[in-house]
Amino acid sequence: MDHHQAVRRHLLLLEQQLRNCGQWQAEPPHASAFESSQPFFLDTLQPYEWLQWVLIPRMHALLDGQHELPASFAVAPYYEQALAPGHDGREAVLAVLVALDALFSGDNS
């Protein structure tokens, strides 16, 4: 499996985990929520919202357009801090994020 396919596979796994833990939303946030200049849109979106409405679509757009992917990538550390232990779906989502981050660090073990 090439790098792009592996990234897409992990994005689909991430979406599935968000659905499994009941965090996938049917309606997007208000358009103003996407005007944030904060990392992870801390001031306008909840952590799972950022994954659904920012990370996943932007990464799919890069893949669909056959654009170059980021050289480095690490979102799992933020989610380890942002989601308290016991938060719905935390461990399953973190596992996918750690694996996704590893695709960008070269550590695919």
Backbone as ProteinMPNN parsed JSONL, in Angstrom:
{"seq_chain_A": "MDHHQAVRRHLLLLEQQLRNCGQWQAEPPHASAFESSQPFFLDTLQPYEWLQWVLIPRMHALLDGQHELPASFAVAPYYEQALAPGHDGREAVLAVLVALDALFSGDNS", "coords_chain_A": {"N_chain_A": [[0.858, -1.178, 0.0], [0.631, 2.164, -0.935], [1.836, 5.376, 0.292], [-0.161, 7.438, 0.115], [-2.498, 5.889, -0.087], [-2.424, 4.596, 2.381], [-2.705, 6.766, 4.121], [-5.285, 7.654, 3.404], [-6.743, 5.394, 4.171], [-6.402, 5.474, 6.961], [-7.698, 7.876, 7.521], [-10.321, 7.152, 6.91], [-10.675, 5.181, 8.85], [-10.516, 6.801, 11.097], [-12.808, 8.39, 10.786], [-14.711, 6.359, 11.061], [-14.287, 5.597, 13.743], [-15.048, 7.947, 15.049], [-17.754, 7.936, 14.409], [-18.499, 5.543, 15.661], [-18.221, 6.208, 18.363], [-20.176, 8.036, 18.686], [-19.657, 10.685, 18.042], [-19.725, 11.843, 15.575], [-21.032, 14.344, 13.562], [-24.108, 15.383, 12.076], [-24.678, 17.856, 11.001], [-22.816, 20.669, 9.917], [-20.749, 22.963, 11.843], [-21.517, 26.471, 12.435], [-20.612, 28.765, 9.852], [-18.87, 30.754, 10.772], [-17.314, 29.483, 12.647], [-15.168, 28.471, 11.322], [-13.412, 30.465, 10.916], [-11.38, 30.818, 12.631], [-8.135, 31.586, 13.948], [-6.641, 30.132, 15.575], [-4.627, 27.294, 16.552], [-5.931, 24.107, 15.751], [-8.4, 25.222, 15.879], [-9.139, 26.042, 18.42], [-10.681, 27.961, 19.768], [-13.162, 27.901, 18.594], [-14.14, 25.385, 17.804], [-14.94, 22.11, 19.019], [-12.722, 19.434, 20.037], [-13.296, 16.94, 18.602], [-14.88, 17.945, 16.588], [-13.101, 19.458, 15.062], [-11.556, 17.432, 13.927], [-13.488, 16.148, 12.294], [-14.534, 18.238, 10.646], [-12.415, 19.736, 9.683], [-9.685, 18.519, 9.615], [-10.107, 15.874, 8.401], [-11.628, 16.448, 5.944], [-9.817, 18.238, 4.671], [-7.483, 16.733, 4.359], [-8.461, 14.661, 2.72], [-9.036, 16.219, 0.463], [-6.458, 16.989, -0.34], [-5.458, 14.459, -1.001], [-7.297, 13.644, -2.997], [-6.781, 15.533, -4.96], [-4.281, 14.815, -5.639], [-2.155, 16.119, -4.439], [0.849, 17.223, -2.821], [1.533, 15.825, 0.316], [1.652, 16.853, 3.798], [4.961, 17.197, 5.136], [5.615, 16.598, 7.729], [3.707, 15.67, 10.602], [1.606, 15.79, 13.335], [-0.878, 15.157, 15.358], [-1.874, 13.665, 17.419], [-0.625, 14.19, 20.003], [-1.88, 16.608, 20.83], [-4.53, 15.729, 21.106], [-4.256, 13.862, 23.127], [-3.982, 15.557, 25.265], [-6.232, 17.233, 25.057], [-8.504, 15.631, 25.307], [-9.972, 14.254, 28.005], [-9.052, 11.428, 30.052], [-11.243, 8.701, 29.784], [-13.098, 10.026, 28.286], [-15.642, 9.816, 25.844], [-14.831, 7.525, 23.415], [-12.154, 8.2, 23.377], [-9.725, 6.574, 23.605], [-9.861, 4.863, 21.355], [-9.967, 6.696, 19.234], [-7.553, 8.043, 19.682], [-5.743, 5.957, 19.171], [-5.982, 5.619, 16.392], [-5.161, 8.171, 15.568], [-2.508, 8.23, 16.495], [-1.429, 6.232, 14.861], [-1.874, 7.427, 12.371], [-0.272, 9.742, 12.608], [2.187, 8.437, 12.699], [2.535, 7.651, 10.083], [3.487, 9.922, 8.938], [5.834, 10.346, 10.178], [7.461, 8.398, 9.492], [7.558, 6.188, 11.032], [6.15, 3.41, 10.918], [5.561, 1.218, 12.411]], "CA_chain_A": [[0.0, 0.0, 0.0], [1.465, 3.361, -0.962], [1.623, 6.343, 1.379], [-1.462, 8.082, -0.042], [-3.536, 4.904, 0.251], [-2.373, 4.377, 3.83], [-3.286, 7.946, 4.765], [-6.737, 7.607, 3.188], [-7.267, 4.309, 5.001], [-6.445, 5.951, 8.344], [-8.764, 8.881, 7.609], [-11.588, 6.41, 6.956], [-10.735, 4.576, 10.18], [-10.803, 7.878, 12.043], [-14.237, 8.685, 10.65], [-15.473, 5.249, 11.649], [-14.181, 5.68, 15.202], [-15.892, 9.063, 15.481], [-19.134, 7.46, 14.305], [-18.695, 4.512, 16.688], [-18.339, 6.796, 19.703], [-21.279, 8.993, 18.688], [-19.142, 12.052, 17.932], [-19.861, 12.315, 14.194], [-22.167, 15.259, 13.504], [-24.834, 15.436, 10.815], [-24.687, 19.236, 10.515], [-21.568, 21.384, 10.216], [-20.845, 24.16, 12.683], [-21.751, 27.724, 11.721], [-19.457, 29.161, 9.03], [-17.927, 31.58, 11.549], [-16.42, 28.6, 13.406], [-14.011, 28.15, 10.495], [-12.625, 31.679, 10.757], [-10.415, 30.856, 13.725], [-6.708, 31.588, 13.638], [-6.021, 29.307, 16.618], [-4.377, 25.898, 16.174], [-7.044, 23.199, 16.005], [-9.592, 26.065, 16.055], [-9.427, 25.902, 19.851], [-11.668, 28.913, 20.252], [-14.45, 27.806, 17.896], [-14.576, 23.999, 17.593], [-14.565, 21.071, 19.97], [-11.685, 18.597, 19.416], [-13.8, 16.008, 17.592], [-15.385, 18.723, 15.449], [-11.965, 19.81, 14.217], [-11.212, 16.248, 13.134], [-14.514, 15.896, 11.278], [-14.832, 19.326, 9.722], [-11.206, 20.377, 9.177], [-8.617, 17.584, 9.25], [-10.506, 14.824, 7.461], [-11.886, 16.956, 4.591], [-8.626, 18.836, 4.05], [-6.583, 15.654, 3.936], [-9.075, 14.025, 1.548], [-8.864, 17.13, -0.67], [-5.071, 16.831, -0.794], [-5.346, 13.143, -1.64], [-8.092, 13.637, -4.235], [-6.09, 16.373, -5.932], [-2.943, 14.265, -5.793], [-1.215, 17.131, -3.985], [1.859, 16.781, -1.863], [1.061, 15.775, 1.7], [2.604, 17.478, 4.729], [6.18, 16.428, 5.389], [5.505, 16.103, 9.099], [2.316, 15.719, 11.011], [1.439, 15.216, 14.669], [-2.074, 15.661, 16.04], [-2.172, 12.837, 18.593], [-0.275, 14.822, 21.278], [-2.933, 17.549, 21.219], [-5.718, 14.982, 21.536], [-3.957, 13.273, 24.436], [-4.214, 16.611, 26.255], [-7.565, 17.836, 24.913], [-9.55, 14.687, 25.698], [-9.709, 13.669, 29.317], [-9.247, 9.979, 30.137], [-12.639, 8.331, 29.981], [-13.925, 10.733, 27.31], [-16.193, 8.875, 24.862], [-14.047, 7.215, 22.23], [-10.797, 8.742, 23.452], [-8.645, 5.616, 23.328], [-9.961, 4.383, 19.975], [-9.583, 7.8, 18.353], [-6.109, 8.254, 19.855], [-5.01, 4.885, 18.489], [-5.956, 5.942, 14.959], [-4.34, 9.37, 15.383], [-1.1, 7.842, 16.666], [-1.045, 5.515, 13.641], [-1.826, 8.423, 11.285], [0.96, 10.521, 12.826], [3.347, 7.587, 12.378], [2.701, 7.648, 8.621], [4.215, 11.136, 8.563], [7.139, 10.37, 10.84], [8.224, 7.275, 8.964], [7.495, 5.102, 12.017], [4.926, 2.679, 10.601], [5.528, -0.057, 13.159]], "C_chain_A": [[0.899, 1.234, 0.0], [1.039, 4.34, 0.137], [0.235, 6.993, 1.304], [-2.605, 7.126, 0.329], [-3.581, 4.664, 1.754], [-2.988, 5.557, 4.579], [-4.803, 7.924, 4.613], [-7.375, 6.531, 4.074], [-7.393, 4.765, 6.46], [-7.499, 7.042, 8.531], [-10.135, 8.207, 7.69], [-11.762, 5.709, 8.3], [-11.079, 5.615, 11.241], [-12.284, 8.249, 11.985], [-15.076, 7.593, 11.299], [-15.432, 5.29, 13.174], [-15.036, 6.823, 15.749], [-17.368, 8.68, 15.43], [-19.434, 6.459, 15.432], [-18.898, 5.11, 18.075], [-19.394, 7.906, 19.756], [-20.844, 10.442, 18.576], [-19.239, 12.621, 16.516], [-21.133, 13.146, 14.108], [-22.793, 15.276, 12.111], [-24.775, 16.823, 10.178], [-23.369, 19.922, 10.86], [-21.798, 22.548, 11.165], [-21.123, 25.382, 11.801], [-20.466, 28.126, 10.986], [-18.426, 29.967, 9.809], [-16.953, 30.726, 12.362], [-15.136, 28.294, 12.636], [-13.113, 29.357, 10.253], [-11.558, 31.817, 11.842], [-8.985, 30.913, 13.206], [-5.931, 30.746, 14.651], [-5.706, 27.91, 16.085], [-5.571, 25.039, 16.59], [-8.365, 23.952, 16.24], [-10.088, 25.978, 17.499], [-10.561, 26.783, 20.348], [-13.053, 28.75, 19.613], [-14.992, 26.399, 17.719], [-14.146, 23.107, 18.751], [-13.548, 20.148, 19.279], [-12.202, 17.636, 18.337], [-14.364, 16.738, 16.378], [-14.245, 19.078, 14.5], [-11.561, 18.626, 13.355], [-12.193, 16.073, 11.987], [-14.587, 16.993, 10.216], [-13.601, 20.016, 9.145], [-10.196, 19.331, 8.7], [-9.045, 16.597, 8.161], [-10.792, 15.396, 6.066], [-10.653, 17.547, 3.904], [-7.655, 17.769, 3.57], [-7.148, 14.911, 2.73], [-8.907, 14.905, 0.311], [-7.441, 17.049, -1.225], [-4.898, 15.52, -1.55], [-6.077, 13.113, -2.979], [-7.413, 14.437, -5.337], [-4.679, 15.914, -6.235], [-1.869, 15.305, -5.475], [-0.214, 16.509, -3.022], [1.26, 16.842, -0.455], [2.076, 16.452, 2.613], [3.809, 16.578, 4.975], [6.189, 15.864, 6.79], [4.101, 16.409, 9.595], [2.22, 15.1, 12.391], [0.235, 15.861, 15.353], [-2.385, 14.874, 17.307], [-1.778, 13.516, 19.908], [-1.321, 15.84, 21.749], [-4.138, 16.793, 21.763], [-5.492, 14.256, 22.851], [-4.237, 14.273, 25.545], [-5.659, 17.106, 26.246], [-8.69, 16.935, 25.396], [-9.169, 14.026, 27.015], [-9.848, 12.156, 29.265], [-10.711, 9.676, 30.462], [-13.59, 9.043, 29.038], [-14.38, 9.726, 26.251], [-15.301, 8.726, 23.642], [-12.6, 7.64, 22.273], [-9.732, 7.741, 23.014], [-8.671, 5.13, 21.88], [-9.536, 5.466, 18.985], [-8.085, 8.055, 18.467], [-5.295, 7.185, 19.133], [-4.9, 5.162, 16.994], [-5.07, 7.161, 14.708], [-2.848, 9.072, 15.536], [-0.604, 7.13, 15.402], [-0.95, 6.471, 12.452], [-0.563, 9.271, 11.412], [2.184, 9.72, 12.405], [3.589, 7.524, 10.869], [3.518, 8.85, 8.159], [5.563, 11.253, 9.245], [8.043, 9.263, 10.311], [8.229, 6.084, 9.892], [6.183, 4.354, 11.826], [4.791, 1.388, 11.348], [4.313, -0.184, 14.011]], "O_chain_A": [[1.811, 1.349, 0.819], [0.025, 4.151, 0.81], [-0.463, 7.087, 2.314], [-3.565, 7.527, 0.987], [-4.66, 4.544, 2.334], [-3.709, 5.366, 5.559], [-5.527, 8.15, 5.582], [-8.436, 6.753, 4.658], [-8.391, 4.467, 7.117], [-8.126, 7.122, 9.588], [-11.003, 8.641, 8.448], [-12.872, 5.649, 8.831], [-11.841, 5.34, 12.169], [-12.932, 8.403, 13.021], [-16.042, 7.881, 12.005], [-16.447, 5.041, 13.824], [-15.672, 6.681, 16.793], [-18.142, 9.058, 16.31], [-20.485, 6.522, 16.069], [-19.665, 4.574, 18.875], [-19.493, 8.628, 20.748], [-21.585, 11.341, 18.974], [-18.868, 13.773, 16.29], [-22.197, 12.699, 14.536], [-22.094, 15.195, 11.1], [-24.817, 16.948, 8.954], [-22.862, 19.772, 11.972], [-22.913, 23.059, 11.275], [-20.979, 25.326, 10.58], [-19.363, 27.849, 11.458], [-17.231, 29.871, 9.532], [-15.878, 31.199, 12.728], [-14.132, 27.903, 13.23], [-12.163, 29.282, 9.475], [-10.905, 32.857, 11.935], [-8.67, 30.356, 12.155], [-4.705, 30.661, 14.584], [-6.445, 27.394, 15.247], [-6.143, 25.235, 17.662], [-9.33, 23.375, 16.742], [-11.285, 25.858, 17.759], [-11.312, 26.395, 21.243], [-14.011, 29.391, 20.045], [-16.192, 26.231, 17.502], [-13.11, 23.335, 19.376], [-13.518, 20.09, 18.049], [-11.6, 17.534, 17.269], [-14.332, 16.212, 15.265], [-14.401, 19.007, 13.281], [-11.256, 18.796, 12.175], [-11.787, 15.872, 10.843], [-14.691, 16.703, 9.024], [-13.726, 20.805, 8.209], [-9.886, 19.266, 7.51], [-8.401, 16.507, 7.115], [-10.252, 14.884, 5.086], [-10.468, 17.377, 2.699], [-7.072, 17.894, 2.493], [-6.402, 14.565, 1.814], [-8.661, 14.39, -0.779], [-7.245, 17.042, -2.441], [-4.269, 15.479, -2.607], [-5.546, 12.62, -3.974], [-7.464, 14.062, -6.508], [-3.963, 16.556, -7.004], [-0.83, 15.374, -6.13], [-0.42, 15.418, -2.491], [0.571, 17.798, -0.098], [3.238, 16.607, 2.238], [3.688, 15.353, 5.016], [6.712, 14.773, 7.021], [3.41, 17.284, 9.075], [2.707, 13.989, 12.6], [0.326, 16.978, 15.863], [-3.093, 15.374, 18.181], [-2.543, 13.427, 20.869], [-1.612, 15.919, 22.942], [-4.705, 17.187, 22.783], [-6.436, 14.054, 23.614], [-4.676, 13.898, 26.632], [-6.239, 17.367, 27.3], [-9.724, 17.427, 25.849], [-8.161, 13.325, 27.107], [-10.676, 11.643, 28.513], [-11.322, 10.324, 31.311], [-14.773, 8.706, 28.989], [-13.596, 8.884, 25.813], [-15.049, 9.693, 22.923], [-11.879, 7.458, 21.292], [-8.923, 8.043, 22.137], [-7.622, 4.999, 21.25], [-8.83, 5.187, 18.016], [-7.416, 8.262, 17.454], [-4.258, 7.492, 18.545], [-3.842, 4.961, 16.399], [-4.309, 7.182, 13.741], [-2.024, 9.603, 14.789], [0.502, 7.392, 14.929], [-0.052, 6.342, 11.62], [0.137, 9.492, 10.424], [3.116, 10.271, 11.818], [4.728, 7.361, 10.431], [4.164, 8.802, 7.112], [6.347, 12.149, 8.934], [9.229, 9.198, 10.636], [8.842, 5.063, 9.579], [5.203, 4.644, 12.513], [3.989, 0.535, 10.968], [4.143, -1.193, 14.696]]}, "name": "protein", "num_of_chains": 1, "seq": "MDHHQAVRRHLLLLEQQLRNCGQWQAEPPHASAFESSQPFFLDTLQPYEWLQWVLIPRMHALLDGQHELPASFAVAPYYEQALAPGHDGREAVLAVLVALDALFSGDNS"}
